Amino acid sequence: MNAHELDTIIAKRRTFAIIAHPDAGKTTLTEKLLLFG
């Protein structure tokens, strides 16, 4: 495994962590409710 592969794995995990974080989706969910509600 080289440095580039490691960077790719870290970037993917970081993105997943942001998506999986409980507070991360609240803003978009609130915006959707305001938009369609």
mmCIF file of the N, C-alpha and C atoms, coordinates in Angstrom:
data_MODEL
# 
_entry.id   MODEL 
# 
loop_
_atom_site.group_PDB 
_atom_site.id 
_atom_site.type_symbol 
_atom_site.label_atom_id 
_atom_site.label_alt_id 
_atom_site.label_comp_id 
_atom_site.label_asym_id 
_atom_site.label_entity_id 
_atom_site.label_seq_id 
_atom_site.pdbx_PDB_ins_code 
_atom_site.Cartn_x 
_atom_site.Cartn_y 
_atom_site.Cartn_z 
_atom_site.occupancy 
_atom_site.B_iso_or_equiv 
_atom_site.pdbx_formal_charge 
_atom_site.auth_seq_id 
_atom_site.auth_comp_id 
_atom_site.auth_asym_id 
_atom_site.auth_atom_id 
_atom_site.pdbx_PDB_model_num 
ATOM 1   N N  . MET A 1 1  ? 0.849   -1.200 0.000  1.00 0.00 ? 1  MET A N  1 
ATOM 2   C CA . MET A 1 1  ? 0.000   0.000  0.000  1.00 0.00 ? 1  MET A CA 1 
ATOM 3   C C  . MET A 1 1  ? 0.884   1.251  0.000  1.00 0.00 ? 1  MET A C  1 
ATOM 4   N N  . ASN A 1 2  ? 0.668   2.097  -0.990 1.00 0.00 ? 2  ASN A N  1 
ATOM 5   C CA . ASN A 1 2  ? 1.463   3.323  -1.050 1.00 0.00 ? 2  ASN A CA 1 
ATOM 6   C C  . ASN A 1 2  ? 0.694   4.492  -0.433 1.00 0.00 ? 2  ASN A C  1 
ATOM 7   N N  . ALA A 1 3  ? 1.336   5.650  -0.385 1.00 0.00 ? 3  ALA A N  1 
ATOM 8   C CA . ALA A 1 3  ? 0.754   6.826  0.268  1.00 0.00 ? 3  ALA A CA 1 
ATOM 9   C C  . ALA A 1 3  ? -0.533  7.272  -0.421 1.00 0.00 ? 3  ALA A C  1 
ATOM 10  N N  . HIS A 1 4  ? -0.572  7.164  -1.746 1.00 0.00 ? 4  HIS A N  1 
ATOM 11  C CA . HIS A 1 4  ? -1.758  7.601  -2.494 1.00 0.00 ? 4  HIS A CA 1 
ATOM 12  C C  . HIS A 1 4  ? -2.970  6.734  -2.151 1.00 0.00 ? 4  HIS A C  1 
ATOM 13  N N  . GLU A 1 5  ? -2.763  5.426  -2.083 1.00 0.00 ? 5  GLU A N  1 
ATOM 14  C CA . GLU A 1 5  ? -3.849  4.511  -1.722 1.00 0.00 ? 5  GLU A CA 1 
ATOM 15  C C  . GLU A 1 5  ? -4.358  4.800  -0.314 1.00 0.00 ? 5  GLU A C  1 
ATOM 16  N N  . LEU A 1 6  ? -3.426  5.078  0.585  1.00 0.00 ? 6  LEU A N  1 
ATOM 17  C CA . LEU A 1 6  ? -3.781  5.391  1.963  1.00 0.00 ? 6  LEU A CA 1 
ATOM 18  C C  . LEU A 1 6  ? -4.609  6.670  2.027  1.00 0.00 ? 6  LEU A C  1 
ATOM 19  N N  . ASP A 1 7  ? -4.203  7.681  1.275  1.00 0.00 ? 7  ASP A N  1 
ATOM 20  C CA . ASP A 1 7  ? -4.951  8.946  1.215  1.00 0.00 ? 7  ASP A CA 1 
ATOM 21  C C  . ASP A 1 7  ? -6.377  8.718  0.728  1.00 0.00 ? 7  ASP A C  1 
ATOM 22  N N  . THR A 1 8  ? -6.524  7.864  -0.274 1.00 0.00 ? 8  THR A N  1 
ATOM 23  C CA . THR A 1 8  ? -7.847  7.571  -0.830 1.00 0.00 ? 8  THR A CA 1 
ATOM 24  C C  . THR A 1 8  ? -8.735  6.907  0.214  1.00 0.00 ? 8  THR A C  1 
ATOM 25  N N  . ILE A 1 9  ? -8.183  5.945  0.935  1.00 0.00 ? 9  ILE A N  1 
ATOM 26  C CA . ILE A 1 9  ? -8.940  5.241  1.975  1.00 0.00 ? 9  ILE A CA 1 
ATOM 27  C C  . ILE A 1 9  ? -9.358  6.211  3.079  1.00 0.00 ? 9  ILE A C  1 
ATOM 28  N N  . ILE A 1 10 ? -8.429  7.061  3.499  1.00 0.00 ? 10 ILE A N  1 
ATOM 29  C CA . ILE A 1 10 ? -8.723  8.038  4.553  1.00 0.00 ? 10 ILE A CA 1 
ATOM 30  C C  . ILE A 1 10 ? -9.811  9.001  4.098  1.00 0.00 ? 10 ILE A C  1 
ATOM 31  N N  . ALA A 1 11 ? -9.722  9.465  2.861  1.00 0.00 ? 11 ALA A N  1 
ATOM 32  C CA . ALA A 1 11 ? -10.717 10.399 2.323  1.00 0.00 ? 11 ALA A CA 1 
ATOM 33  C C  . ALA A 1 11 ? -12.103 9.761  2.300  1.00 0.00 ? 11 ALA A C  1 
ATOM 34  N N  . LYS A 1 12 ? -12.181 8.491  1.897  1.00 0.00 ? 12 LYS A N  1 
ATOM 35  C CA . LYS A 1 12 ? -13.463 7.787  1.854  1.00 0.00 ? 12 LYS A CA 1 
ATOM 36  C C  . LYS A 1 12 ? -14.040 7.627  3.255  1.00 0.00 ? 12 LYS A C  1 
ATOM 37  N N  . ARG A 1 13 ? -13.187 7.268  4.206  1.00 0.00 ? 13 ARG A N  1 
ATOM 38  C CA . ARG A 1 13 ? -13.653 7.080  5.580  1.00 0.00 ? 13 ARG A CA 1 
ATOM 39  C C  . ARG A 1 13 ? -14.096 8.400  6.189  1.00 0.00 ? 13 ARG A C  1 
ATOM 40  N N  . ARG A 1 14 ? -13.371 9.470  5.864  1.00 0.00 ? 14 ARG A N  1 
ATOM 41  C CA . ARG A 1 14 ? -13.707 10.786 6.398  1.00 0.00 ? 14 ARG A CA 1 
ATOM 42  C C  . ARG A 1 14 ? -15.075 11.222 5.873  1.00 0.00 ? 14 ARG A C  1 
ATOM 43  N N  . THR A 1 15 ? -15.320 10.995 4.583  1.00 0.00 ? 15 THR A N  1 
ATOM 44  C CA . THR A 1 15 ? -16.607 11.336 3.976  1.00 0.00 ? 15 THR A CA 1 
ATOM 45  C C  . THR A 1 15 ? -17.719 10.537 4.636  1.00 0.00 ? 15 THR A C  1 
ATOM 46  N N  . PHE A 1 16 ? -17.481 9.243  4.853  1.00 0.00 ? 16 PHE A N  1 
ATOM 47  C CA . PHE A 1 16 ? -18.482 8.392  5.490  1.00 0.00 ? 16 PHE A CA 1 
ATOM 48  C C  . PHE A 1 16 ? -18.765 8.858  6.910  1.00 0.00 ? 16 PHE A C  1 
ATOM 49  N N  . ALA A 1 17 ? -17.724 9.250  7.633  1.00 0.00 ? 17 ALA A N  1 
ATOM 50  C CA . ALA A 1 17 ? -17.882 9.710  9.013  1.00 0.00 ? 17 ALA A CA 1 
ATOM 51  C C  . ALA A 1 17 ? -18.751 10.958 9.071  1.00 0.00 ? 17 ALA A C  1 
ATOM 52  N N  . ILE A 1 18 ? -18.574 11.854 8.108  1.00 0.00 ? 18 ILE A N  1 
ATOM 53  C CA . ILE A 1 18 ? -19.379 13.075 8.045  1.00 0.00 ? 18 ILE A CA 1 
ATOM 54  C C  . ILE A 1 18 ? -20.844 12.722 7.782  1.00 0.00 ? 18 ILE A C  1 
ATOM 55  N N  . ILE A 1 19 ? -21.068 11.788 6.850  1.00 0.00 ? 19 ILE A N  1 
ATOM 56  C CA . ILE A 1 19 ? -22.429 11.368 6.504  1.00 0.00 ? 19 ILE A CA 1 
ATOM 57  C C  . ILE A 1 19 ? -23.085 10.661 7.697  1.00 0.00 ? 19 ILE A C  1 
ATOM 58  N N  . ALA A 1 20 ? -22.312 9.826  8.385  1.00 0.00 ? 20 ALA A N  1 
ATOM 59  C CA . ALA A 1 20 ? -22.845 9.013  9.470  1.00 0.00 ? 20 ALA A CA 1 
ATOM 60  C C  . ALA A 1 20 ? -23.043 9.809  10.761 1.00 0.00 ? 20 ALA A C  1 
ATOM 61  N N  . HIS A 1 21 ? -22.429 10.980 10.854 1.00 0.00 ? 21 HIS A N  1 
ATOM 62  C CA . HIS A 1 21 ? -22.519 11.778 12.071 1.00 0.00 ? 21 HIS A CA 1 
ATOM 63  C C  . HIS A 1 21 ? -23.959 12.238 12.298 1.00 0.00 ? 21 HIS A C  1 
ATOM 64  N N  . PRO A 1 22 ? -24.473 12.078 13.498 1.00 0.00 ? 22 PRO A N  1 
ATOM 65  C CA . PRO A 1 22 ? -25.883 12.384 13.741 1.00 0.00 ? 22 PRO A CA 1 
ATOM 66  C C  . PRO A 1 22 ? -26.276 13.835 13.453 1.00 0.00 ? 22 PRO A C  1 
ATOM 67  N N  . ASP A 1 23 ? -25.361 14.774 13.663 1.00 0.00 ? 23 ASP A N  1 
ATOM 68  C CA . ASP A 1 23 ? -25.681 16.186 13.439 1.00 0.00 ? 23 ASP A CA 1 
ATOM 69  C C  . ASP A 1 23 ? -25.507 16.606 11.984 1.00 0.00 ? 23 ASP A C  1 
ATOM 70  N N  . ALA A 1 24 ? -24.814 15.783 11.205 1.00 0.00 ? 24 ALA A N  1 
ATOM 71  C CA . ALA A 1 24 ? -24.459 16.181 9.847  1.00 0.00 ? 24 ALA A CA 1 
ATOM 72  C C  . ALA A 1 24 ? -25.682 16.336 8.947  1.00 0.00 ? 24 ALA A C  1 
ATOM 73  N N  . GLY A 1 25 ? -26.682 15.465 9.119  1.00 0.00 ? 25 GLY A N  1 
ATOM 74  C CA . GLY A 1 25 ? -27.839 15.492 8.239  1.00 0.00 ? 25 GLY A CA 1 
ATOM 75  C C  . GLY A 1 25 ? -28.942 16.443 8.663  1.00 0.00 ? 25 GLY A C  1 
ATOM 76  N N  . LYS A 1 26 ? -28.801 17.031 9.842  1.00 0.00 ? 26 LYS A N  1 
ATOM 77  C CA . LYS A 1 26 ? -29.883 17.855 10.391 1.00 0.00 ? 26 LYS A CA 1 
ATOM 78  C C  . LYS A 1 26 ? -30.169 19.084 9.545  1.00 0.00 ? 26 LYS A C  1 
ATOM 79  N N  . THR A 1 27 ? -29.126 19.730 9.068  1.00 0.00 ? 27 THR A N  1 
ATOM 80  C CA . THR A 1 27 ? -29.314 20.959 8.290  1.00 0.00 ? 27 THR A CA 1 
ATOM 81  C C  . THR A 1 27 ? -30.098 20.670 7.021  1.00 0.00 ? 27 THR A C  1 
ATOM 82  N N  . THR A 1 28 ? -29.666 19.655 6.275  1.00 0.00 ? 28 THR A N  1 
ATOM 83  C CA . THR A 1 28 ? -30.334 19.337 5.013  1.00 0.00 ? 28 THR A CA 1 
ATOM 84  C C  . THR A 1 28 ? -31.760 18.862 5.260  1.00 0.00 ? 28 THR A C  1 
ATOM 85  N N  . LEU A 1 29 ? -31.965 18.122 6.339  1.00 0.00 ? 29 LEU A N  1 
ATOM 86  C CA . LEU A 1 29 ? -33.308 17.645 6.682  1.00 0.00 ? 29 LEU A CA 1 
ATOM 87  C C  . LEU A 1 29 ? -34.221 18.826 7.005  1.00 0.00 ? 29 LEU A C  1 
ATOM 88  N N  . THR A 1 30 ? -33.710 19.776 7.772  1.00 0.00 ? 30 THR A N  1 
ATOM 89  C CA . THR A 1 30 ? -34.483 20.978 8.117  1.00 0.00 ? 30 THR A CA 1 
ATOM 90  C C  . THR A 1 30 ? -34.801 21.781 6.868  1.00 0.00 ? 30 THR A C  1 
ATOM 91  N N  . GLU A 1 31 ? -33.824 21.917 5.987  1.00 0.00 ? 31 GLU A N  1 
ATOM 92  C CA . GLU A 1 31 ? -34.032 22.650 4.737  1.00 0.00 ? 31 GLU A CA 1 
ATOM 93  C C  . GLU A 1 31 ? -35.110 21.985 3.889  1.00 0.00 ? 31 GLU A C  1 
ATOM 94  N N  . LYS A 1 32 ? -35.086 20.653 3.831  1.00 0.00 ? 32 LYS A N  1 
ATOM 95  C CA . LYS A 1 32 ? -36.097 19.924 3.059  1.00 0.00 ? 32 LYS A CA 1 
ATOM 96  C C  . LYS A 1 32 ? -37.486 20.136 3.647  1.00 0.00 ? 32 LYS A C  1 
ATOM 97  N N  . LEU A 1 33 ? -37.573 20.101 4.973  1.00 0.00 ? 33 LEU A N  1 
ATOM 98  C CA . LEU A 1 33 ? -38.871 20.309 5.625  1.00 0.00 ? 33 LEU A CA 1 
ATOM 99  C C  . LEU A 1 33 ? -39.401 21.710 5.357  1.00 0.00 ? 33 LEU A C  1 
ATOM 100 N N  . LEU A 1 34 ? -38.504 22.696 5.384  1.00 0.00 ? 34 LEU A N  1 
ATOM 101 C CA . LEU A 1 34 ? -38.913 24.073 5.114  1.00 0.00 ? 34 LEU A CA 1 
ATOM 102 C C  . LEU A 1 34 ? -39.313 24.242 3.653  1.00 0.00 ? 34 LEU A C  1 
ATOM 103 N N  . LEU A 1 35 ? -38.585 23.529 2.789  1.00 0.00 ? 35 LEU A N  1 
ATOM 104 C CA . LEU A 1 35 ? -38.815 23.653 1.352  1.00 0.00 ? 35 LEU A CA 1 
ATOM 105 C C  . LEU A 1 35 ? -40.124 22.984 0.934  1.00 0.00 ? 35 LEU A C  1 
ATOM 106 N N  . PHE A 1 36 ? -40.360 21.757 1.449  1.00 0.00 ? 36 PHE A N  1 
ATOM 107 C CA . PHE A 1 36 ? -41.519 20.975 1.015  1.00 0.00 ? 36 PHE A CA 1 
ATOM 108 C C  . PHE A 1 36 ? -42.666 20.999 2.019  1.00 0.00 ? 36 PHE A C  1 
ATOM 109 N N  . GLY A 1 37 ? -42.416 21.535 3.208  1.00 0.00 ? 37 GLY A N  1 
ATOM 110 C CA . GLY A 1 37 ? -43.388 21.460 4.294  1.00 0.00 ? 37 GLY A CA 1 
ATOM 111 C C  . GLY A 1 37 ? -44.490 22.493 4.212  1.00 0.00 ? 37 GLY A C  1 
# 
